[in-house]
Amino acid sequence: MDRQPLREYDLSITRRQLFGRSALGVGTAAMAQLLGSPLLGSDVVSQADGLHHTAKAKRVIYLFMSGGPSHHDTWDYKPKMMDMFGQDLPEHIRDGQRITGMTSGQKTLPVCPSKYKFTKYDNNDQGVWVSELLPYTAQVANELCVVHSTFTEAINHDPAITYIQTGAQIPGRPSLGAWLSYGLGSMNENLPHYVVMHAKSQFAEQSLFNRLWGSGFLPSDHQGILMRSEGDPVLYLSNPTGVTRTDRRAQLDALAAINAEQHRQFGDPEVLARIRQHEMAYRMQASVPELMDLSTEPESTFQLYGEDAKQPGTFAACCLNARRLAERGVRNIQIFHRGWDAHGNLPQEHESQCKDVDQGCAALIKDLRQRGMLDDTLVIWGGEFGRTAYCQGGLTKENYGRDHHPRCFSVWMAGGGIKPGITYGRTDDYGYNIVDEHGEKLTPQPTKETWTPGTMHIHDLNATILHLLGIDHRKLTYRFQGRDFRLTDVHGHVIQDICV
């Protein structure tokens, strides 16, 4: 018998599918009309379209230090800790805070001052202190806003990284970059909305899961695209041997026809996302090789970023590629640098980590400034939490380790509508608790409607990022399973004090 697959498929339709398809009607046609431009692969949205207010930034470059950098040894200068070296952390400072199982069994929690010298840049009250571990970044201290009062509830790596990246400690939510892709669209139809890079590190202990740049329940074309330093910059970017670009075009046309039929039958918007992803991949075959070719960069560029920038996969090379991506209209760029989880031997590990990132960070800021791009490019540096004021394990003045510390940690931001050369928020003499201008301990509660001035919960950080890009974090929502979700859940306050 002559088989008719499509006819057989129609006959096998379930009752639920029948009602679902019959409900599409005119709505499907209207949606197709609305989505016509993205279906053709031209989802370029102007900076003015769909924004809730005037944007200060057009794009964001997020330098994420995975593992929790020690704020004590980088940005938060605490000289009074020297007088307490080796003494037990006062009980009223800890105040019953839960600590990880890695130090909960220690008989004492000895105060551990940093071994590194700090220099203050600018003599005003809000001047920026920088550790000697970061001599290059110190050169651009006048461009930075260092926030000392960032805090989170998560105390272990995976929930903490998932929390700051997606707004929830439980996996499954869209990442910050995916929300920005969904809210802002693209400025270059030939490159992804959201690009992710992993920089090499000597101490790359923790794994990084693709949910950290995933789209969650948003359409999948909003997920981050991972750029690799070896082989194809993007997996399967090159055509297989014997397949020409004409062949690839014919394949995609056939796939588009099949997917269009599937969408006609089921109305699943993820089918449209699949079509857009296929078309983006085809365009990237021409745009990505040019992007990754650094031979056109002058020698002065490599003098700025350092010789490491010539080695694919280094942090400096990733920073240089981030600038090139920003130039070409990519809105969301994120560099992950692993290895900041220094439970022991912190000086050796942090010295290596800081050497990896220091020149690249400074070069990126300088490069964006000299190209006239810093004012509308938001640059962010930070991890998922900080490190403790007390030592984990053995303690000497030359060698020590630190445990996880979510109560306060340092993040810096630059460009894109951020006030330059200032600090925001204060911590106590131990860098353990957030305090007010009089030194009184603050106990911010992120679940309450009221916000505590001088503090920045990670929901506040994400709300401020969205604000600088022209988005009201309370209005950027997506309905899923009967609820309107947003990046900041039901929390978040824009920190206006750090915005110009």
Buried (B, 14 or more C-beta within 10 A) or exposed (E): EEEEEEEEEEEEEEEEEEEBBEEBEEEBEEBBEEBEBBBEBEBBBEBEEEBBEEBBBBBBBBBBBBBBBBBBBBBBBBEEBEEBBEEBBEEEBBEEEEBBEBBEEBEEBBBBBBBBEBBEBBEEEEBBBBBBBBBBBBBBBBBBBBBBBBBBBBBBBBBBBBBBBBBBBEBEBBBBBBBBBBBBBBBBBBBBBBBBBBBBBEBBBBEBEEBBBBBBBBBBBBBBBBBBBEEBBBEEBEEEEEEEEEEBEEBBEEEBEEBBEBBEBBBEEEBBBBBBBBBBBBBBBEBBEEBBEBEEBEEEBBEBBBEBBBEBBBBBBBBBBBBBBBBBBBBBBBBBBBBBBBBBEBBEBBEEBBBBBBBBBBBBBBBBBEEEBBBBBBBBBBBBBBBBBBBBBEBEEEBBBBBBBBBBBBBBBBBBBBBBBBBBBBBBBBBBBBBBEEEEBBEBEBEEEEBBBBBBBBBBBBBBBBBBBBBBBBEBBBEBEEEEBBBBBEBBBBBEEBBE
